Amino acid sequence: MLKVGLTGGIGSGKSTVAAIFATLGIPVSFADDEAKRLMNEDAGLRAAIGREFGAEAYAGGTLNRKYLASQVFNDPAKLEALNTLVHPVTIRQGAIWMQEQALLGHPYAIREAALIFEARGAGQLNFVIGVFAPAALRIHRTMQRDNTSREAVQQRMRNQIDEEIKMRLCDAVIRNDEQEALIPQVLEVHQRLLRQAEAAVK
């Protein structure tokens, strides 16, 4: 089974593309959702976050997301410290999930994650799909989706590597710029991955 990553900057539309792959019967996991779950449920990770950010990191036994966000938002060192704790645990869980999908006989499975390259997770993958959208459109989408300010979105974008560099690192790029239809692009990549998966087992 091929292990496939799906990445792109904030507001690029990764979730929309992932949903199209899911309708084709391809299993998709979402690293952000997995990270949130692990930050609440993984005892070792909870303890490490508590040591790094103090007792306020958890309120009533649950991750205090608002407090944690306030700690890392304008502090690159604290954001790096949090990512250093969370990324390895999330990547490890992603590897377990991939093994489970392989046992189910899927030709390929997708791990959706914004920070595949930043978190050095690409080494565990056979193929990476990038979702590209122009910066202005990404900012507009995220402001509407999260009901947040332009400045807040731009700050989050600064924590990700340059979009053009990221796309050059990908094996295939899907443009979600509201100019090209998404579904034909996804179908083209899907067929390419099916051929690659078939060739891998011969």
N, C-alpha and C positions, 0 to 999 in steps of 0.2 A: 504493500500500500504506500502511495506517495503521501508525504507529510507536507502540507501546503500552508504557507502563511498568507494572510491578507492584511495589508497595512496601508497607511495613508495619514495625512495630517488631520488635525481637528477640523470637523465640518466638511471633510471630503466626501462623505457618504458611504463609508465602509459598511455600516449596518444595512443600508439599502442593497448594496451589492451582495452582502452575505445572505440576505433574505432570498435573493434570486437563486443563489447556489443551493440554498436549503430547499427551495421548491423543486429543484432537480434531483432531490434525494441525497444530497451530499451533507454529511454531518458537519456542523459548524459549532465551534466553541468560542466564547468571547472572553478574552484575557482580563478585561476590566471587571466583568461580573465575577470571574473566578477570583481575582485579587481581592475584591470587596468581601466575598464569602470567606476566603482564607484569613483575612485580617480579623474577622470575627470568630472563626472556628478553629484555626490552627493555634494550639497552645504555645508552641515555641515562638511563632511569629508575634502573637499577642504579647508575650513576655518581653521580646526584643523591642517592640514598639513602645511598650510601657517604660522600659529602661531608657530609651532614647528621648522620648517626648514627655515623660512624666505621667502621673496617675490620671491627669485630665484627658489623656488620649482615649480613655474608655469611660463612658458614663452609664451607670446602671448595667454594667456588664457588656455593653454594646459599643462598638467603635464610635467615637465622637468625631464624625467626619468634618463638622463645621470647625471645631477646634484645630484639628490636624491640618485642614486646608489653610487656616489662618497662620499656622506655623510655617508652612512651606511656600506659601504663595509668592512672597517677594524675597525669599531666602534660598538661593540656589544651593548652598551648602546643606541646608536642612532637607531640601527636596532630594538631593543626591543621597543623603543618609537614609531617607525613607525608601527610595528606589532600591538602594543596596540591600535593604532588608526584605523588601516585598518581591522584587523580580526573581531571585533564585527560587523561592518557594513556588511562585506562580509558574515559572518555566518547568520546574520539576513536576508539578501537577499536570501541566500541559502534555508532558511526555507520557505520563501514565494514561491520560485520556486518549492520546494517539494510539497507544498500544491496545487499548480497549476497542477502538474503532477497527484496527487491523484484524483483530480476532473475529469481528462481525462480517468481514469479507468486503468492505468498501474498497473501491479502486483508489480513492483518495479522500482525505479529510482536511478540513480547513480550520486553522487557528487564527482568529481575528484579533489583532493587537496593534495599537498605534505605535508602540515602541519596539518593534521587532529588532531593528538594527541598533537602536540606542541601548537596549537591554542585552545585546549580544545573544539574541535567541535564534538568529538566522542559521547558526551552525547545526541546529537540530532539524532543519527543514530541507526538503528536496527542491522546493520551488516557492518563490514569493511573488504574489500578485500585489501590485500597487494600485491604489485608487487616487486619481489626480483630479483636482479642481483648482481653479485660479484663487489666489489669496483673497481677493475682494469678495468672491462668492462664498468662500469658506467662512470668512468673518461674518458676513450677512446671515448665513445659515445658523451659525453658532449663537449669534446674538438673539435670533428669533427662538431657537430651540431652548436655550438655557435662560432666556430673559436676563441677559447680562450686558455689560457695556463693551464697547469696542476695545477700550484699553485692557479690560480683563481678558478678552479673547486674544489680543496681541501678546499679552504676557504669557499666556499658555502656549502660544505658537513659538515663542522664543525658547521654550523648553524642549522643543523638538528640532531635529536636524532639518536643514534646508530641504524644502520639498523637491526641488529639482535634483538634488544629490540623492535623496531617498529613492526617487523614481528610477534613476540610473542604476541603482543597486538591485532593482526588481527584475524578475525574469519576464514578466508581462505587465503591461499598464492598461488599466481601464479608465477612460476619461469620463468623469461625471460632471461635465461643465454645462449641462442643459443645452448643448449644441448637438451632441451625438447620442443616439439611442443607446441605452444601457444594455437591454436584453440581448441584442445581437452580439455585443462585445463579450458579455458573460458566456454566451453559448459558444463563441469561438474559442475562448480560453478553456471552457469545459471540455470541448472535443479534443483540444490539444493535450489536456491532462489525461483524458481517457486513453489516448494513443500512447502517451508516455508511460502510463501505468501498465498498459498491455505489453509494451515492449520490455518493461522491467521484469516481467515474470516469464518471458520466453527464454 
